Amino acid sequence: MEVVNVNKGRLEAFTDAILAIIMTIMVLELHTPEGFTLAAIQNELIPLLAYVISFVGITNLWATHHFIFEPMHKVSYGVFIVNMALLLWVSLVPITTA
């Protein structure tokens, strides 16, 4: 089996783009309160908390991904497949956040 090297920079850029899209989709689930009362704001606290927790988690994932890929010179096809699997599962975060 031939070893295929994937362009490291393109894989990192693709991952960055996907994570940015996921974060954007998550924020679309937030709604403005229907008024300025405490009750109206309380209705939006759970979705806001879910968004903040998910945002922090994805930010941590992005930073970890960056630090793992920094010392790499080449990315094998296996690493590419694992990265795509990671993105598949992370893309489900907006569904769980909603």
MODELLER restraints for C-alpha pairs under 7 A, 6 or more apart:
rsr = mdl.restraints
at = mdl.atoms
rsr.add(forms.Gaussian(group=physical.xy_distance, feature=features.Distance(at['CA:4:A'], at['CA:76:A']), mean=6.08, stdev=0.5))
rsr.add(forms.Gaussian(group=physical.xy_distance, feature=features.Distance(at['CA:4:A'], at['CA:77:A']), mean=5.64, stdev=0.5))
rsr.add(forms.Gaussian(group=physical.xy_distance, feature=features.Distance(at['CA:5:A'], at['CA:74:A']), mean=6.40, stdev=0.5))
rsr.add(forms.Gaussian(group=physical.xy_distance, feature=features.Distance(at['CA:5:A'], at['CA:75:A']), mean=5.60, stdev=0.5))
rsr.add(forms.Gaussian(group=physical.xy_distance, feature=features.Distance(at['CA:5:A'], at['CA:76:A']), mean=4.81, stdev=0.5))
rsr.add(forms.Gaussian(group=physical.xy_distance, feature=features.Distance(at['CA:5:A'], at['CA:77:A']), mean=6.13, stdev=0.5))
rsr.add(forms.Gaussian(group=physical.xy_distance, feature=features.Distance(at['CA:6:A'], at['CA:75:A']), mean=5.29, stdev=0.5))
rsr.add(forms.Gaussian(group=physical.xy_distance, feature=features.Distance(at['CA:6:A'], at['CA:76:A']), mean=5.94, stdev=0.5))
rsr.add(forms.Gaussian(group=physical.xy_distance, feature=features.Distance(at['CA:6:A'], at['CA:77:A']), mean=6.31, stdev=0.5))
rsr.add(forms.Gaussian(group=physical.xy_distance, feature=features.Distance(at['CA:7:A'], at['CA:75:A']), mean=6.73, stdev=0.5))
rsr.add(forms.Gaussian(group=physical.xy_distance, feature=features.Distance(at['CA:8:A'], at['CA:74:A']), mean=6.15, stdev=0.5))
rsr.add(forms.Gaussian(group=physical.xy_distance, feature=features.Distance(at['CA:8:A'], at['CA:75:A']), mean=5.70, stdev=0.5))
rsr.add(forms.Gaussian(group=physical.xy_distance, feature=features.Distance(at['CA:22:A'], at['CA:91:A']), mean=6.25, stdev=0.5))
rsr.add(forms.Gaussian(group=physical.xy_distance, feature=features.Distance(at['CA:22:A'], at['CA:94:A']), mean=6.76, stdev=0.5))
rsr.add(forms.Gaussian(group=physical.xy_distance, feature=features.Distance(at['CA:23:A'], at['CA:55:A']), mean=6.67, stdev=0.5))
rsr.add(forms.Gaussian(group=physical.xy_distance, feature=features.Distance(at['CA:25:A'], at['CA:94:A']), mean=6.52, stdev=0.5))
rsr.add(forms.Gaussian(group=physical.xy_distance, feature=features.Distance(at['CA:26:A'], at['CA:51:A']), mean=6.63, stdev=0.5))
rsr.add(forms.Gaussian(group=physical.xy_distance, feature=features.Distance(at['CA:26:A'], at['CA:94:A']), mean=5.04, stdev=0.5))
rsr.add(forms.Gaussian(group=physical.xy_distance, feature=features.Distance(at['CA:26:A'], at['CA:97:A']), mean=6.99, stdev=0.5))
rsr.add(forms.Gaussian(group=physical.xy_distance, feature=features.Distance(at['CA:29:A'], at['CA:98:A']), mean=6.16, stdev=0.5))
rsr.add(forms.Gaussian(group=physical.xy_distance, feature=features.Distance(at['CA:30:A'], at['CA:47:A']), mean=6.56, stdev=0.5))
rsr.add(forms.Gaussian(group=physical.xy_distance, feature=features.Distance(at['CA:30:A'], at['CA:48:A']), mean=6.73, stdev=0.5))
rsr.add(forms.Gaussian(group=physical.xy_distance, feature=features.Distance(at['CA:33:A'], at['CA:40:A']), mean=5.50, stdev=0.5))
rsr.add(forms.Gaussian(group=physical.xy_distance, feature=features.Distance(at['CA:33:A'], at['CA:41:A']), mean=5.54, stdev=0.5))
rsr.add(forms.Gaussian(group=physical.xy_distance, feature=features.Distance(at['CA:33:A'], at['CA:44:A']), mean=6.51, stdev=0.5))
rsr.add(forms.Gaussian(group=physical.xy_distance, feature=features.Distance(at['CA:34:A'], at['CA:40:A']), mean=5.83, stdev=0.5))
rsr.add(forms.Gaussian(group=physical.xy_distance, feature=features.Distance(at['CA:50:A'], at['CA:97:A']), mean=5.66, stdev=0.5))
rsr.add(forms.Gaussian(group=physical.xy_distance, feature=features.Distance(at['CA:51:A'], at['CA:97:A']), mean=6.31, stdev=0.5))
